[in-house]
């Protein structure tokens, strides 16, 4: 029990930079309060004391604005940020290191008995206002964008956005890693938008970065060939990119965000 409590408290520090100390977390984080009450009500539910378990769940909803059915199964280091309006249904199964933001619904689409609610794998992140509805699995490490409505299975490592939810990014590839290196060399993120977001300008910037990477490789190969042909060939240094040149891009990105 105390091990679970330590893990739950530490998960707040790991995922919320606003958390300052343990006392503040214990007294001012409704997501943690709702989770601690759920762990006790879930234990009562499994003992067969279902009315008492539901009553504790209802009290937790009154005090925190978070509704977690005592029948839901929740893993280690679960974190609800802000929390108001979160609803988690009876047959929901949540893995370890999962993060939910405010307004998330893990609901069902059927009145039949049995499994009606989603299963979230380890490390899943669900953005504010998202709805995941139905008895399917959201794979390990997947991300669900804010205000998305997901009604079918999500592959592991994928990012889902929109209504209805659609996969916009699958697992990270070698190209993603090379693109990230290029972005760091240039000193800015692709138009201030992460590669998971389906922004058309961000996609265009990523395409340019991919093209620049190919050109960079070809120039390097040409330079190596010239050095082999002539020992007098001097490989000049490339000009350094000044971060101030990209300030206007950052400013525009902040205005768009």
HELIX and SHEET records of a PDB file:
HELIX    1   1 UNK A    2  UNK A   15  1                                  14    
HELIX    2   2 UNK A   22  UNK A   28  1                                   7    
HELIX    3   3 UNK A   30  UNK A   47  1                                  18    
HELIX    4   4 UNK A   50  UNK A   64  1                                  15    
HELIX    5   5 UNK A  174  UNK A  186  1                                  13    
HELIX    6   6 UNK A  190  UNK A  192  5                                   3    
HELIX    7   7 UNK A  200  UNK A  229  1                                  30    
HELIX    8   8 UNK A  243  UNK A  246  5                                   4    
HELIX    9   9 UNK A  247  UNK A  256  1                                  10    
SHEET    1   A 5 UNK A  67  UNK A  68  0                                        
SHEET    2   A 5 UNK A  87  UNK A  88  1                                        
SHEET    3   A 5 UNK A 105  UNK A 107  1                                        
SHEET    4   A 5 UNK A 131  UNK A 133  1                                        
SHEET    5   A 5 UNK A 149  UNK A 150  1                                        
SHEET    1   B 4 UNK A  73  UNK A  74  0                                        
SHEET    2   B 4 UNK A  93  UNK A  94  1                                        
SHEET    3   B 4 UNK A 119  UNK A 120  1                                        
SHEET    4   B 4 UNK A 137  UNK A 138  1                                        
SHEET    1   C 6 UNK A  79  UNK A  80  0                                        
SHEET    2   C 6 UNK A  99  UNK A 100  1                                        
SHEET    3   C 6 UNK A 125  UNK A 126  1                                        
SHEET    4   C 6 UNK A 143  UNK A 144  1                                        
SHEET    5   C 6 UNK A 159  UNK A 161  1                                        
SHEET    6   C 6 UNK A 166  UNK A 169 -1                                        
END                                                                             
